[in-house]
């Protein structure tokens, strides 16, 4: 894999850097990678792409899916953007596709004409524009001229340019075909040299070497495993000349394409998307290496998290939502701040459901409470609205009696109210007094709303290196602690 430098090293102007940072670090996994939901196939392929899943023909459904699924953005044509995007503006990055064509004419002289502008993208609040470039088409002169104008406008207005680089035309078909490594490699290089900030390509088939230039034929005659590895590496290097390369939907070893191919694009059910979008190393997930199937639970669980600034309260809600999404469910996370300073009370919310979540209001009657700082117990009404059958998890090494809550907890199901020394566990395993990950492990053991492996997957997707390992260890330790405590309480009640 080619080295991908941080945004600061790419020489981007202020507008492009700001928008790319928003896409890469304020949405999705927020770790510098991007996972987009493309929704331009209605024009490019026609209605047949929606036959497998009729709900996907509704733009409102797809926009909501992109938002609730935690995508870094959605790529749509201007007509859909003008009619439907306004309801999600500011919440979901928009990649405005500026050109497109139907599949009805032959691709022998493919050309995707402009029907939108960079100015339209600015007006609609987009964070990037998309342009489809057909490399090798006889209409190349007009295609290059269109791209030149788009590139100039994008630079002037500070708009990142994503180029869908597709080999097309009779000359391409005569030299290995559109999905040969030669064609894909050439398309990636061309888009990069013509000014793309991000290059999107389809996955190549290195075995297609008929009539390709000898340099490519020679490289792809080594043993099969090495051939694929070397070829993919070169394709990554070529696309890497652009500012960023779009993240693949799948494992390179499976031969999937960057955009998942037509069949995958037609299947836009949440459970299918969840299986692709939150993959983490198998060591984080256990032997199977894959999230479990979508739970049958369709009811909504509402979780409220109380803490102080600097304790990762907002991150906790986000990680919990990602853990639920990993299991194929809908999830929503958002904060509510008081004064924005370290140590000030902070509240975050998380909703988890087996169905689409339509409400966006703060949670006033939570099914579960997570208290990250016990000093808030007698300063803020953290228990307000907790349902009689609700769950409570408090970060403390002291008992409820020692915390002055003995009488309070007796009004609830005792096995659903527990304390866990999350700060101590975080210090031990992470070296920092940030209890959020440990509390999520304890929450998984207390409620069963999410599984521990899903919490681990969320942590592994958010953090790297020692920080990921420490948080995972703290979450695992808290899970074991709470599980043992709950089993003890359940056993005592049974006796």
N, C-alpha and C positions, 0 to 999 in steps of 0.2 A: 504494500500500500504506500502510495506516495506521501511524502510529508505535507501536511496541510497547515500552513502558518496561521497564527491568530489574525484577527481582523486588523489589528494595529500595524501589521507588517505588510499589508497589501496595497498601500498607496491609494486607498479609496478616498473620495471626497467626503465631506461631512454628512451629506444627506444619505449617501449609499451606506456609509459605515453605521449611521444611526438606525437605518431600516433593517440592515442585515443583522445588527446586534439584537434588535427587537425580535426578529424571526428566530434567531439561533439560541438566544439566551433568556428570552422572556416568555417563550411558549414551548410547548412540547416537553421534552426532557430537559431543556435548558442547559445542555452540556456542549453546545457547539455543533451538534448534528441537527438535521432537519428531516421531517417526515411530512410530506405534503399529500393532500387528497386531491387528485386531479379530477375535474368534472367537466371535461370538454368533449367527451365521447359522443354526446348527443349530436353534435355537429359533425365530428370526424367519422363516426361509425353508423349513425342513425339510431332509430328507436330499438333495434334488435339488441343492443347492449343492455337493455333494461328488462328483457323478457324473463331472465332467470330470477330477477328480484324486482317486481313492479314498483315497490315503494321507492326504489332508487331513481325513478323517473321524476320524482317531486323535488325540485331544488331546495325547498324549505327543509325537507327531511335530510338532505345531504349537508346543508349548512349547519344544521343542529348536530348532526353526527360528527362533523369536523370539529365543532366546538367542544362537545361533550367527550369526544374521543381523544382530546389532547393533541391534535395535530398542530404542526407549526404553521400551517396555512392551507388555504384552498385555492386552486387554480381554476378560474371560470372565465367564460366569454363575457363580453361587455353587456349583452342584453340581460343575462341572468344577474350580473353584478348590479346593474341599475335597478332591477325590479325586486331583488330579494336580499342583497347584501346589507342594506341599510339597517336591518334589525340586529345585525351582529358586528356592526362597525365599531372598532376599538377593542373588541373582544377576540376577534379571530383575524389574523393577517390575511390580506387579499393579494393574490398574484393574478393580475389582470392579463389574460391572454389577448394579445393584440391582433393576431391573425389566425386563420383557420380555413379549412376547405372541407367539402364533402368527399366521400369515397366513391362517388358515382363516376367521375371522369377517371381515365387511366392515369397511373402514376408514371407513365413513360416520360411525361414532361411536367412533373409535379411542380406546383407553385401555390403557396398559401398566401392569399392576398390580405392586406391590412384592412381591418374594419374597426380599429380602435387606435388610440394615440396615448403617448405618455402623459399628455395633458389630461386625458380622461382618467388615467390612473391616479393622478394627483387629486383631481376633483372628487374621486370616489374614496380617497383615503387609503389607497393600496400601499403595500410595503415592497412590491416588486412588480415588474412586468415580464411577461413571457412571450417569446417569439419562436415560431417553428421554422427552422432552417433546413431546406432539403439540399444536402450536399451531393453533387454529382448530377443534378437535374439539368437538362438542356436550357431550362429557364433560369439558370444560375445568375446571369447578369442582372435580371430584374430582382431576383431574390436578394442578392448582395446589396443592391441599391436601396431596397426597402430597409434592410438591416442597418445600413450605414446611417439612415435618417433616424431610425429608432435609437441607435447607439448614441448619436449626437444629442438627441432630446433627453435620453436617460441620464447622460453625463451632466447636461445643463441643469436638469431638475433634481439631481441627486437621487435617482431611482435605480435600484439594482436591476440588472438585466439577466434574466434566466433564458438560456437558449436551448430549446428542444432540438438537438442535432440529429437528424435522421437521414441516412443515405437513401437516395431515391433516383430513379431514372433508368433508362435502358442500358446506359454504360455501366452502371453499378451492377445490374443484374447479370451482365456479361462478365463481370470480374468477381465471382464468388458470391454475389447476392447481397442484399441489404443487411443481413445479419452476420456476414462474415467478419472475422476480426479485422481484416484489412479495411473494410468499409466503415465499421464502427470507430476504429482507431483514427481513421482519416477525418471522420465527421467531428469527433471530439477535438482534434487538433485544429481543425478549421474554425470551429465556433470560438475556441479560445483565442486564436490569433485575430479574429475579427472583433474581439472586444467583449465577449461574454463574461459576466461576473460569476455565474453559475452555469455549468454545462450538464444537461440531462441527456443520457444515451440509453439505448436498449442494450440488454446483455448480449455479447457476441457469442458466436459458435465457432471456436477456433478450428474445428475440423473441416470447415468449408474453405478449401484452398484451391479449388478449380479456377484456373486462369487468373489467380491473384498474382501481384508482383513477387518475384522470387524470394525477396527478403522475408516476406510473410510466410510463404510456403515452407521455407527452410526452418523458420522458428517453430512452426507448428507440427514438425515431424518427430519431436522428441516423445518420450513415453507419455501416456495419456494424462497421468496426474500432474507431471511437471509441465506439460504443455498448457494445461488450463491455468496453472498457477502463474506461469510466466506471461501468458497472454493477458490474463486479467490485470496483472501488475502493470503492463504497458498501457492498457486502456485507462487504468486509474491515473497513470502518469500524464497521459495526454489530456484527460479531463481536468486534471489538477492544475493545468496552466490557466484555467479560469479561476475565479476567486474561490469557489467552493464547488464540490460535486454533490448532486442530489443523493440522498441516502437510498440504498437499494432496499426494496421490500422483499427480503428473504435472504437465504443463504446462498453465496456464490456457488457452492458445491451442488446446489439443486438446479442450476442453470436458469434461474428465474431472471426476469428482466428488471430494469430499473423501475419501470412503472407497473410491474406485475403482469403485463400482457393483457390482451383483451378479455380473456376468460376471467382473470382475477378482478379486473376493473369492473366487470358486471356484477360481481358478488360483493356488495357493500354492506352486508349485515354486520352489526356491531361485533358479534362473536368471531367472525372471520377476520375483521380488522384487528381485534384485540390480539388474536393469535400471532399477527405479523408485527404489530407496532411496538411491543414492549419486550422483545427478546433480549435476554441477558445471558452471560456465560452459564453453561450447564452446572458448573460448580456451585452457582448461587441458588439453583433451583432443585438440586438433588438429581438422582439418577436419570429420571425421565427427561429432564431438561426442557419441559414445556409446561405452560400453565394448565390448570385443570379446566374441565369443560364449564360452560356457563351455568351457574347455579340455578336451581328451579325457583329460588326465592324471588318473588316479584314485588314484595312490599318495600317501602323506603325506610332506611335507617338514617336518622339524623343525629349527628355528633357535634357537640360543641366543645371547643378546647380553650381553656383559660391559662394564661401565663403572663410573663413579663417580656418586654422588649429585650431581644438578645438571646432568648431561650429557644428560638426556632419554632415558635407557635404557628406561624404561617406555613413554614416548611412542613410541619407535622400534618396539617390538613392536606397539603398538596401530595405528600407521600402516601397518605391514606387513600386519597382519591385514585392515585396511580395504581396502588395495590388492588383496589376494587376493579379498576379498568383492566388490569392484567387477567382477572378472572372472568372477563367478558361482560361486566356490568356497567351501567351508566354511573357516573360520579361527577360531583361538583364540589369545588373548594374555593373559599374566598375569605378574606379577613375583615375585621372591623377594628380600626385603631382609635385610641384616644389620642393623647399627645404622643407624637412619634419620637420617642427617645428611649434609650436603654434603661430598663427597669420600670418603665410605665406599663400599666395593665394593657394587655392585648388579648383579643378574642378572635378565634378563627372558627370557621364552620365547614362541615363536610356532609354532603348527602350522598347516599349510596342506594341504588335501586336496580331492579331487574328490568325496569321500563324507563322510558324517556322521562327526564326530570324537567318539569315546566316552571316550577316556582323558583324564584331567585331571592326571596326574602331572608333576612337573618333568622336563625333557628331560635324560637322562644320556648318550645317544649321538646327538649332533646330526648332521644332514646338512650343516649349515653353521654357522660361527661368525662373529660380528661382534664385533671388539674395539674399543671406542670409546676406550679409554685404554691406550696402550702401556706405561705404567708398571706395569700389572698383570701384564705378561708373565712377570716373574720373581718376583712376589709371591703370585700365586694360580695354581692349576693350571687355567688357562682352557682348555687343550687337552684336558682329560680327556674321554674317550669319543668324540672326533672320529673318524668313520668313515674308513677308508682312501681312499675315493672322495669324501671330503667337500670342502667349500669353506671357505676362510678369508679374511676381509677384515679388515685391521688399519689403524686410523687412525694413520698415521705418514708423515712425509716422508723417513724413512730406509729403507734396504733391509733385507731379512731378515738379511743378513750383519752389517750395522751394529747390528741389534737383537739379535744373538747367537743367531739362529734358523737359521743357514745349514744346519747338520746336520739339524735337525728337518724343515725343509721338503723336504729331498731324499727323505724317506720317503713323500711324497705326489705326486699328479699336479701338477706345478709350475704349469701354467696355471690351476689352480683355487685357488692361494694367491697373494694380491696385497696390496700396501699402497696406500693412497690418502691424500693429505694433506687429510683431511676437515675438520680444525679450521681449516686455512689457508683452505680454500674457504668455510667458514662465515663466517669473519671478513671475507673479501673481499666476499661477496654479502649476508650478513645483518648484518654488523657485530657479531656475537657469536660467542664460541667454543663454540657448541653444534653438535656434528658429526652429530647423529642423522639429519637429513634427507639430508645429503650422503652418508652411508654407505648409506642406503637406495637412493639413485640408483646408487651403486657396486655394491651387492648385485644390483640388477636387471641390470646389465651383466655381472657375473661369473657369475651362476647362470641367468638366464633364467626363474627361478621366477615372477616377476611382471614386467610390462612397465613401462617408465619412465612411460608415460602414466597407468598405474594408481597409481603412487607419487605422481605430480603430482596426480591426482584426490583421493587421500587427504589430501595436504597442504592442498589448496585447501578441502577440507571441514572441516579442523581449525582452520586459521588464516585470518586476513583481512588485507587491506591490505598494508603493507610487509613484515610478518612472513611472510605467505604468499608474496609475490613473491621475497623473499630466500631462503627455504628452497627454493622451486622452482628458482631459479637455481643454488643450491649443489648440489642433487640432479642437475640437468642437467649441470653441469660435472663432477661426480664420475662420472656415467655415461659421459661422453665420455672422461675420463681412464682409467677402468678398461677400457673397451672397447678403447682404443688399446693399452694395456699387454698385454691378453690376446691381441689379434691379433698383437702383436709376439712374444710368447712362443710362440704356436701356430706362427707362421711360422718361428721359429728352430728349433723342434723338427722341423718338416717338412724343413728344410734338412739 
